[in-house]
């Protein structure tokens, strides 16, 4: 499938489609205009890479947990995006293939994958290919969820790699148990003020123009670091991490926190003077709004409060990475839902 290039804002360069489809709210929450889902823009290795490190540390494959968690989330996401009259139309037999085409284009737009639909039998089978792909197993869950939303039937996936590409086949399986009604578990929201400097032309916060949308490869690239960025809904991240904690144990948040801190610490060392010189990047990416963007030592000891934090362990890991130093140990707590308080303790 060939993609056309994006037309960009003449002032800041952000693609018009991105500015039209997404909203950076004044309280620091990034959300889709197609539905009601909240999202973040995060380095691929800061989420998918962290999951890979968790799997490596545990020494057991996590495919079943990851696919099922992402499947449930993706189904709800697609239900939300293609709701109302548009949803009823796109689920009609003549338009269903078009629905998959829209989902494939959306996956490329938000940096998840360059995907192709290879074969489709309505209500029975879906065969696809993806390369590059942000996380093969999670993407299988994404495709499962989209299939189940459009077909209204449960599907069993078969998947594997041939060379660098990943192939996945979904087959309707009537033996799979029917699910109770699923509902999005919304992240708590609190009052905050991001104080964005916005492009006068398109209204997107300045700084987003540092990202490059490579639609042909299904990637978003940070021009300053070269890192692959993905746009992913917050409920998807939290669903995956919550299911891992339920099935593996309460040590998962600590591992996620440590690996997040390691990733961003390494990125800061590799690119000194980059966006990781302070905490302003957090509100730009939808991670949360810190009450101090450049805290001093005493303020770090007293604690940095991040409002509208998308995930407590990951947000705490980001703060720790920016202000890491010898002898410093960071702790976090959740004073109220939607906030994270991060403190530094010196030995």
C-alpha positions as CSV (number, residue, x, y, z in Angstrom):
1,X,0.0,0.0,0.0
2,X,1.4,3.4,-1.0
3,X,0.9,6.5,1.2
4,X,0.9,10.1,0.2
5,X,3.0,12.5,2.2
6,X,1.6,14.9,4.7
7,X,1.0,18.5,4.0
8,X,2.4,20.5,6.9
9,X,1.7,23.8,8.7
10,X,3.6,26.6,6.9
11,X,4.7,28.0,10.2
12,X,5.7,25.1,12.4
13,X,5.7,22.2,10.0
14,X,3.4,19.9,11.9
15,X,1.3,17.8,9.5
16,X,-2.2,19.3,9.0
17,X,-3.7,15.9,9.7
18,X,-2.0,15.7,13.1
19,X,-3.2,19.1,14.1
20,X,-6.7,18.4,12.9
21,X,-7.0,15.0,14.5
22,X,-5.4,15.7,17.9
23,X,-5.9,18.2,20.7
24,X,-3.3,19.4,23.2
25,X,-5.5,20.6,26.1
26,X,-4.5,23.4,28.4
27,X,-4.3,21.0,31.3
28,X,-1.6,19.0,29.6
29,X,-3.8,16.1,28.4
30,X,-3.3,15.0,24.8
31,X,-6.3,13.4,23.2
32,X,-7.8,12.3,19.9
33,X,-10.6,14.3,18.3
34,X,-11.8,11.0,17.0
35,X,-13.5,9.7,20.1
36,X,-12.5,10.4,23.7
37,X,-9.2,8.6,24.3
38,X,-6.2,10.1,26.0
39,X,-2.8,9.5,24.5
40,X,1.0,10.1,24.9
41,X,3.8,10.5,22.4
42,X,6.6,8.3,23.7
43,X,9.8,6.8,22.4
44,X,9.2,3.3,21.1
45,X,12.0,1.9,23.3
46,X,10.6,3.6,26.4
47,X,7.5,1.5,26.3
48,X,7.9,-1.5,24.0
49,X,11.6,-1.7,25.0
50,X,10.7,-1.7,28.7
51,X,8.3,-4.6,28.1
52,X,11.1,-6.5,26.4
53,X,13.4,-5.9,29.4
54,X,10.7,-7.1,31.8
55,X,10.3,-10.3,29.7
56,X,14.0,-10.8,29.6
57,X,14.4,-10.3,33.4
58,X,11.5,-12.7,34.2
59,X,12.8,-15.3,31.7
60,X,9.3,-16.3,30.5
61,X,7.4,-15.3,27.4
62,X,4.6,-12.7,28.0
63,X,2.8,-13.1,24.6
64,X,-0.5,-14.3,26.0
65,X,-0.8,-11.5,28.6
66,X,0.3,-8.8,26.2
67,X,-1.9,-9.9,23.3
68,X,-5.0,-10.3,25.5
69,X,-4.5,-7.0,27.3
70,X,-3.9,-5.0,24.1
71,X,-6.7,-6.8,22.3
72,X,-9.2,-5.7,24.9
73,X,-7.9,-2.1,24.8
74,X,-7.7,-2.0,21.0
75,X,-11.3,-3.2,20.7
76,X,-12.5,-0.4,23.0
77,X,-10.3,2.1,21.2
78,X,-11.8,1.2,17.7
79,X,-15.3,1.1,19.2
80,X,-14.7,4.6,20.4
81,X,-13.2,5.9,17.1
82,X,-15.8,4.3,14.9
83,X,-18.9,5.0,17.0
84,X,-22.3,6.4,16.1
85,X,-23.5,6.6,12.4
86,X,-19.9,6.2,11.0
87,X,-19.5,3.1,13.0
88,X,-22.7,1.5,11.8
89,X,-21.8,2.3,8.2
90,X,-18.2,1.0,8.3
91,X,-19.4,-2.3,9.8
92,X,-21.7,-2.9,6.9
93,X,-20.5,-5.7,4.7
94,X,-19.6,-3.5,1.6
95,X,-17.6,-1.1,3.7
96,X,-15.8,-3.4,6.2
97,X,-12.6,-3.8,4.1
98,X,-12.5,0.0,3.9
99,X,-12.6,0.0,7.7
100,X,-9.4,-2.1,7.8
101,X,-7.8,0.3,5.3
102,X,-8.5,3.2,7.6
103,X,-7.1,1.4,10.6
104,X,-3.9,0.5,8.6
105,X,-3.4,4.1,7.6
106,X,-4.1,5.2,11.2
107,X,-1.4,2.8,12.4
108,X,1.1,4.4,10.1
109,X,0.0,7.9,11.1
110,X,0.6,7.3,14.8
111,X,3.9,5.5,14.2
112,X,2.9,2.0,15.2
113,X,3.7,0.1,11.9
114,X,3.8,-0.1,8.2
115,X,1.1,-2.7,7.7
116,X,-0.5,-4.5,4.8
117,X,-3.8,-6.4,4.4
118,X,-2.8,-9.6,2.5
119,X,-6.0,-11.6,2.6
120,X,-9.5,-11.1,4.0
121,X,-12.6,-13.2,4.2
122,X,-15.5,-11.2,5.7
123,X,-16.4,-12.5,9.2
124,X,-13.9,-15.3,9.0
125,X,-10.3,-14.5,8.4
126,X,-7.7,-11.7,8.3
127,X,-4.1,-12.1,7.1
128,X,-1.7,-9.2,7.4
129,X,2.0,-8.2,7.3
130,X,3.9,-5.5,9.3
131,X,7.4,-4.1,9.0
132,X,8.6,-2.0,10.6
133,X,6.4,-2.6,13.7
134,X,6.7,-1.0,17.1
135,X,6.3,-4.3,19.0
136,X,5.2,-7.4,17.1
137,X,3.2,-9.1,19.9
138,X,1.5,-5.9,21.0
139,X,0.6,-5.2,17.4
140,X,-1.0,-8.6,17.1
141,X,-3.2,-7.5,20.0
142,X,-4.0,-4.3,18.2
143,X,-5.1,-6.1,15.1
144,X,-7.1,-8.6,17.1
145,X,-9.0,-5.7,18.8
146,X,-9.7,-4.0,15.5
147,X,-10.9,-7.2,14.0
148,X,-13.2,-8.0,16.9
149,X,-14.6,-4.4,16.9
150,X,-15.4,-4.4,13.2
151,X,-16.6,-8.0,12.9
152,X,-18.2,-8.3,16.3
153,X,-16.7,-11.8,16.7
154,X,-13.9,-13.2,18.8
155,X,-10.7,-14.2,16.9
156,X,-7.7,-16.4,17.6
157,X,-4.4,-15.2,16.3
158,X,-1.5,-17.1,14.7
159,X,1.7,-15.1,14.1
160,X,5.4,-15.3,13.4
161,X,8.3,-13.7,11.5
162,X,9.7,-14.3,8.0
163,X,12.9,-12.4,7.8
164,X,12.3,-9.0,9.4
165,X,8.6,-8.9,8.7
166,X,5.9,-10.1,11.0
167,X,2.9,-12.0,9.7
168,X,-0.4,-12.5,11.5
169,X,-3.5,-14.5,10.8
170,X,-6.7,-14.1,12.6
171,X,-9.5,-16.7,12.5
172,X,-13.0,-16.4,14.0
173,X,-13.2,-18.9,16.8
174,X,-16.7,-19.6,18.2
175,X,-15.2,-21.7,21.0
176,X,-13.7,-18.6,22.7
177,X,-15.7,-17.5,25.7
178,X,-18.0,-14.5,25.3
179,X,-16.9,-11.5,27.2
180,X,-18.8,-9.3,29.6
181,X,-19.2,-5.7,28.5
182,X,-15.8,-4.0,28.4
183,X,-15.4,-0.4,29.4
184,X,-12.5,2.0,29.1
185,X,-10.8,2.5,32.5
186,X,-10.2,6.3,32.2
187,X,-7.1,7.8,33.8
188,X,-8.1,10.3,36.5
189,X,-7.9,14.0,35.6
190,X,-7.1,16.9,37.9
191,X,-6.8,20.6,37.4
192,X,-3.5,21.7,35.8
193,X,-2.1,24.4,33.6
194,X,0.4,23.4,31.0
195,X,1.1,26.9,29.7
196,X,1.9,25.9,26.2
197,X,3.5,28.3,23.6
198,X,1.5,27.5,20.6
199,X,1.9,27.9,16.9
200,X,-0.1,30.9,15.8
201,X,-1.2,29.1,12.6
202,X,-2.3,25.7,13.7
203,X,-2.4,25.9,17.5
204,X,-0.2,22.9,18.2
205,X,2.4,23.5,20.9
206,X,5.8,24.6,19.7
207,X,8.2,21.7,20.0
208,X,6.0,19.2,18.2
209,X,7.5,20.5,15.0
210,X,10.7,18.7,16.0
211,X,9.0,15.4,15.1
212,X,9.1,14.0,11.6
213,X,6.2,11.8,10.3
214,X,7.5,9.2,7.9
215,X,4.1,7.8,6.7
216,X,5.7,5.5,4.2
217,X,7.5,3.6,6.9
218,X,4.9,4.0,9.6
219,X,7.2,5.8,12.0
220,X,7.4,9.2,13.8
221,X,11.1,10.3,14.3
222,X,12.4,12.8,16.8
223,X,14.7,15.0,14.6
224,X,16.9,15.8,17.6
225,X,17.6,12.3,18.9
226,X,16.7,10.0,15.9
227,X,14.4,8.0,18.3
228,X,11.3,6.3,17.0
229,X,8.2,7.9,18.6
230,X,4.8,6.2,18.9
231,X,1.5,7.8,19.6
232,X,-0.4,5.4,21.9
233,X,-3.5,5.7,24.0
234,X,-2.9,5.9,27.7
235,X,-5.5,3.2,28.5
236,X,-3.5,0.8,26.3
237,X,-0.3,1.4,28.2
238,X,-2.0,1.1,31.6
239,X,-4.0,-2.0,30.6
240,X,-0.9,-3.8,29.6
241,X,1.1,-2.9,32.7
242,X,-1.9,-3.6,35.0
243,X,-2.4,-7.1,33.6
244,X,1.3,-7.8,33.9
245,X,1.1,-6.8,37.6
246,X,-2.0,-9.0,38.2
247,X,-0.4,-12.0,36.6
248,X,3.3,-11.7,37.5
249,X,3.2,-9.8,40.8
250,X,3.6,-6.5,42.5
251,X,7.3,-6.2,41.5
252,X,6.2,-5.1,38.0
253,X,5.8,-1.3,38.9
254,X,9.3,-1.2,40.4
255,X,10.8,-2.9,37.3
256,X,8.9,-0.5,35.0
257,X,10.1,2.5,37.0
258,X,13.8,1.3,37.0
259,X,13.8,0.5,33.3
260,X,12.1,3.8,32.4
261,X,14.7,5.7,34.4
262,X,17.5,3.7,32.7
263,X,16.2,4.3,29.2
264,X,15.9,8.1,29.7
265,X,19.1,8.4,31.6
266,X,20.9,6.7,28.6
267,X,19.1,9.0,26.2
268,X,20.2,12.1,28.1
269,X,23.8,10.9,28.2
270,X,23.7,10.2,24.5
271,X,22.2,13.5,23.6
272,X,23.4,16.1,26.2
273,X,21.5,19.4,26.1
274,X,18.5,17.8,24.4
275,X,14.9,18.0,25.6
276,X,15.9,16.0,28.7
277,X,17.7,18.9,30.3
278,X,14.5,19.7,32.3
279,X,10.9,18.4,32.7
280,X,9.2,20.6,30.2
281,X,9.0,17.7,27.7
282,X,6.6,15.9,29.9
283,X,3.6,18.2,29.2
284,X,4.5,18.4,25.5
285,X,4.3,14.6,25.2
286,X,1.1,14.2,27.3
287,X,3.0,12.6,30.2
288,X,1.8,15.1,32.8
289,X,2.4,18.6,34.1
290,X,5.2,19.0,36.7
291,X,4.8,21.9,39.2
292,X,8.4,22.7,38.6
293,X,10.1,22.3,35.2
294,X,13.6,23.1,36.6
295,X,13.6,22.2,40.2
296,X,16.5,22.8,42.5
297,X,18.0,20.3,45.0
298,X,15.7,21.4,47.9
299,X,12.6,21.3,45.7
300,X,13.6,17.8,44.6
301,X,13.9,16.7,48.3
302,X,10.5,18.3,49.1
303,X,9.0,16.5,46.1
304,X,7.9,17.4,42.5
305,X,4.2,17.0,42.0
306,X,3.2,15.9,38.5
307,X,-0.5,16.5,37.7
308,X,-2.4,14.5,35.1
309,X,0.3,11.9,35.2
310,X,-0.4,9.1,32.7
311,X,1.3,6.3,34.7
312,X,3.0,6.7,38.1
313,X,6.0,4.4,37.8
314,X,6.9,5.6,34.3
315,X,6.5,9.3,35.2
316,X,8.6,8.8,38.3
317,X,11.3,7.1,36.2
318,X,11.4,10.1,33.8
319,X,11.9,12.6,36.6
320,X,14.6,10.4,38.1
321,X,16.4,10.1,34.8
322,X,16.6,13.9,34.3
323,X,17.9,14.5,37.8
324,X,19.9,11.3,38.3
325,X,23.1,11.6,40.2
326,X,25.5,9.6,42.3
327,X,24.0,8.8,45.7
328,X,20.5,9.9,44.7
329,X,17.5,7.6,45.2
330,X,14.1,8.5,44.0
331,X,10.8,7.5,45.5
332,X,7.2,8.1,44.4
333,X,3.7,8.1,45.8
334,X,0.2,9.0,44.6
335,X,-1.3,11.7,46.8
336,X,-4.5,11.5,44.8
337,X,-5.6,9.8,41.6
338,X,-4.1,11.6,38.6
339,X,-1.0,12.9,40.4
340,X,2.4,11.6,41.3
341,X,4.8,13.0,43.9
342,X,8.5,12.2,43.1
343,X,11.1,12.9,45.8
344,X,14.9,12.5,45.8
345,X,16.6,11.0,48.8
346,X,20.4,11.5,49.2
347,X,22.6,9.0,51.0
